[in-house]
Amino acid sequence: MPSDAELAALLRAVLDEVCVNVPSSDVVTRRRIAAKLREALRADRYSLDELKQAGRDALVSVPTMWR
């Protein structure tokens, strides 16, 4: 398991990558994706690929009224 600092850096990088096309003003979508990343961690999914997939899945499942 990564250290707290490594994990924080990994989560930030994944969030930034997944949200590359999400306006920075769209905090609702960004929070939803961050919550899904935290869920992945709670399920012991720490790999970069697993976290990216969780983030992409959250992005795809965002209701259209939130986009």
C-alpha positions as CSV (number, residue, x, y, z in Angstrom):
1,M,0.0,0.0,0.0
2,P,1.4,3.5,-0.9
3,S,2.2,6.0,1.8
4,D,-0.3,8.8,2.5
5,A,1.8,11.3,0.5
6,E,2.1,8.9,-2.5
7,L,-1.6,8.1,-2.4
8,A,-2.5,11.8,-2.3
9,A,-0.3,12.5,-5.3
10,L,-1.7,9.6,-7.2
11,L,-5.3,10.6,-6.5
12,R,-4.6,14.2,-7.6
13,A,-2.9,13.0,-10.8
14,V,-5.8,10.6,-11.6
15,L,-8.4,13.3,-10.8
16,D,-6.6,15.8,-13.0
17,E,-6.3,13.3,-15.9
18,V,-9.9,12.2,-15.7
19,C,-11.2,15.8,-15.4
20,V,-9.0,17.2,-18.2
21,N,-12.2,18.2,-20.1
22,V,-14.3,19.1,-17.1
23,P,-14.4,22.8,-16.4
24,S,-12.7,23.7,-13.1
25,S,-16.0,25.5,-12.2
26,D,-17.8,22.2,-12.3
27,V,-17.2,21.2,-8.8
28,V,-20.1,18.9,-8.6
29,T,-18.7,16.6,-11.2
30,R,-15.2,16.8,-9.8
31,R,-16.5,15.9,-6.3
32,R,-18.5,13.0,-7.7
33,I,-15.4,11.6,-9.4
34,A,-13.3,12.1,-6.2
35,A,-15.9,10.2,-4.2
36,K,-15.7,7.3,-6.7
37,L,-11.9,7.3,-6.3
38,R,-12.2,7.1,-2.6
39,E,-14.7,4.2,-3.0
40,A,-12.1,2.4,-5.1
41,L,-9.5,2.9,-2.4
42,R,-11.9,1.5,0.2
43,A,-12.3,-1.6,-2.0
44,D,-8.5,-2.0,-2.0
45,R,-8.1,-0.9,-5.6
46,Y,-4.9,1.1,-5.5
47,S,-3.4,0.5,-9.0
48,L,-3.2,3.4,-11.4
49,D,-5.3,1.5,-14.0
50,E,-8.0,0.7,-11.4
51,L,-8.2,4.3,-10.2
52,K,-8.4,5.7,-13.7
53,Q,-11.1,3.3,-14.6
54,A,-13.1,4.2,-11.5
55,G,-12.7,7.9,-12.4
56,R,-13.8,7.3,-16.0
57,D,-16.7,5.3,-14.9
58,A,-17.8,8.1,-12.6
59,L,-17.5,10.6,-15.4
60,V,-19.6,8.6,-17.7
61,S,-22.3,8.0,-15.1
62,V,-22.7,11.7,-14.2
63,P,-26.3,12.7,-14.9
64,T,-26.6,15.0,-17.9
65,M,-28.2,17.8,-15.8
66,W,-24.8,18.0,-13.9
67,R,-22.7,18.5,-17.0
